[in-house]
Amino acid sequence: METSCPPESPFSTVINRRQQRLTVTPAPDARNSLVLWHQTVSPLKVLRNGLVIMLARHSPSLAFKRLLYRSIGMGVGQHVSFAWQVTPDLFFPEFIHVGDNTIIGYNSTILTHEYLTHEWRTGAVRIGQNVTIGANCTILPGVEIGDGALVSAMSLVNKDVAAGARVGGVPIRALK
């Protein structure tokens, strides 16, 4: 399980909200859950998603990227810009929703699953409208990022981000 903040922390309820949105499935035996990935998602789906994501990651056309990501089930609003090398979740891209006029920075990763030793988790990622996500960010499953938020480069988004907030760091914290 993810370490939560002490009760007096302002982020403790935020982390708990993210955890409440996750679907947790115990591993059926003593092996780590990643060994069993093929029992949780179709290998053919993963192959198709991998090919589409690889093509989109290298495409210079923002419109073509949006089209490709929509084709694998992602909710992608109008005028969304995915920079070079952005990687959406390979197994469950249909759990990703990005609002209109949002920018996802270079080499960022959006995850909707986590395989742990004794369980695996899935959770939708919702990114609002007019959001800016800097380069090299990682967004974890179950996170919601509100409209107009800004996430600085090289950040680990492990909890919700309020609308209009400015956050950054590993893990994220409010910026001045």
C-alpha positions in Angstrom: 0.0 0.0 0.0 1.0 3.6 -0.6 2.3 5.5 2.4 -0.2 8.1 3.5 0.6 11.4 5.1 0.3 11.8 8.9 -3.3 12.8 9.9 -2.3 16.5 10.4 -1.0 16.8 6.9 -3.0 18.9 4.5 -2.5 16.2 1.8 -3.8 13.3 3.9 -7.4 13.5 2.7 -6.2 14.2 -0.9 -4.2 11.0 -1.0 -7.1 9.1 0.5 -9.4 10.4 -2.2 -7.1 9.1 -4.9 -6.8 5.7 -3.1 -10.6 5.5 -2.8 -10.9 5.9 -6.6 -8.5 2.9 -7.3 -9.8 -0.6 -8.0 -7.5 -3.0 -6.0 -7.3 -6.6 -7.1 -5.3 -9.1 -5.0 -2.8 -11.4 -6.9 -4.3 -14.9 -7.0 -1.1 -16.6 -5.8 2.3 -16.0 -4.3 3.9 -14.6 -7.5 4.1 -10.9 -8.0 1.1 -9.4 -9.9 3.1 -8.2 -12.9 4.0 -11.8 -13.8 0.3 -12.3 -14.3 -0.3 -9.2 -16.5 -1.7 -11.2 -19.3 -4.6 -12.4 -17.1 -5.6 -8.8 -16.5 -5.5 -7.4 -20.0 -5.5 -9.0 -23.4 -2.0 -9.3 -25.0 -3.5 -8.4 -28.4 -5.0 -5.2 -26.9 -1.6 -4.4 -25.4 0.1 -5.0 -28.8 -2.4 -2.8 -30.6 -2.1 0.0 -27.9 1.7 -0.2 -28.0 1.8 0.2 -31.8 -0.6 3.2 -31.7 1.2 4.8 -28.8 4.6 4.4 -30.4 3.3 6.0 -33.6 1.7 8.9 -31.7 4.8 9.4 -29.6 6.9 10.1 -32.7 4.3 11.9 -34.8 4.9 15.7 -35.2 1.2 16.3 -35.9 -0.8 17.2 -32.8 -4.1 16.5 -34.7 -2.9 13.0 -35.7 -1.8 12.3 -32.1 -5.3 13.2 -30.9 -6.9 11.0 -33.5 -4.6 8.0 -32.6 -5.2 8.4 -28.9 -9.0 8.6 -29.4 -8.7 5.4 -31.4 -7.5 3.4 -28.4 -10.3 4.8 -26.2 -8.7 7.9 -24.5 -11.0 10.8 -23.9 -9.2 13.7 -25.6 -10.7 17.2 -25.8 -10.3 19.7 -28.6 -6.9 21.4 -29.1 -5.1 19.1 -26.7 -1.4 19.1 -27.3 0.6 16.0 -26.5 4.3 16.9 -26.8 7.0 14.6 -28.2 7.4 11.3 -26.5 4.4 11.5 -24.2 3.4 8.0 -23.0 -0.2 7.2 -22.0 -0.9 4.0 -20.2 -0.3 1.0 -22.4 -2.8 -1.4 -20.7 -5.8 0.9 -19.9 -5.6 4.1 -22.0 -9.4 4.2 -22.0 -9.2 5.4 -18.3 -7.5 8.6 -19.4 -9.6 11.8 -20.0 -7.9 15.1 -21.0 -9.9 18.3 -21.2 -9.9 20.9 -24.0 -6.9 23.1 -24.6 -4.5 21.2 -22.3 -0.8 20.7 -22.9 1.0 17.5 -21.8 4.7 18.2 -21.8 7.6 16.3 -23.4 8.3 12.8 -22.2 5.5 12.8 -19.6 3.8 9.5 -18.6 0.2 9.0 -17.6 -0.5 5.8 -15.7 -3.8 4.2 -15.0 -2.4 1.0 -13.5 0.1 -0.1 -10.9 1.3 -3.7 -10.4 2.6 -4.3 -6.9 3.9 -7.5 -5.3 0.6 -8.8 -3.9 -2.0 -6.7 -5.8 -2.6 -4.6 -8.9 -4.6 -1.4 -9.0 -6.4 0.6 -11.7 -7.8 4.1 -11.6 -9.0 6.7 -14.1 -6.9 9.8 -14.6 -8.9 13.0 -15.3 -7.1 16.1 -16.5 -9.2 19.2 -16.8 -9.3 22.0 -19.4 -6.6 24.6 -19.9 -4.1 22.5 -17.8 -0.3 22.7 -18.4 1.8 19.7 -17.5 5.5 20.3 -17.8 8.1 18.0 -19.3 9.1 14.7 -17.7 6.1 14.4 -15.3 4.6 11.1 -14.1 0.9 11.0 -13.3 -0.3 8.1 -11.1 -3.6 6.2 -11.4 -6.7 7.8 -9.8 -5.4 11.3 -10.0 -7.6 14.3 -10.9 -6.1 17.5 -12.1 -8.5 20.5 -12.0 -9.1 23.1 -14.7 -6.4 25.7 -15.2 -3.8 23.9 -13.0 -0.1 24.0 -13.7 2.3 21.1 -13.0 5.9 22.0 -13.2 8.4 19.9 -15.1 9.9 16.8 -13.4 7.0 16.3 -11.1 5.4 13.2 -9.6 1.7 13.7 -9.5 0.6 11.3 -6.7 -2.4 13.2 -5.5 -5.2 15.4 -6.8 -4.4 18.9 -8.0 -7.1 21.6 -7.4 -8.4 23.8 -10.2 -6.0 26.7 -10.7 -3.3 25.3 -8.5 0.4 25.5 -9.2 2.3 22.4 -8.1 5.6 20.7 -8.6 8.3 18.4 -7.1 8.7 14.8 -6.2 6.1 14.2 -4.8 4.1 17.3 -5.8 3.5 20.2 -3.4 2.1 23.7 -3.8 4.4 26.2 -5.4 4.5 29.9 -4.6 
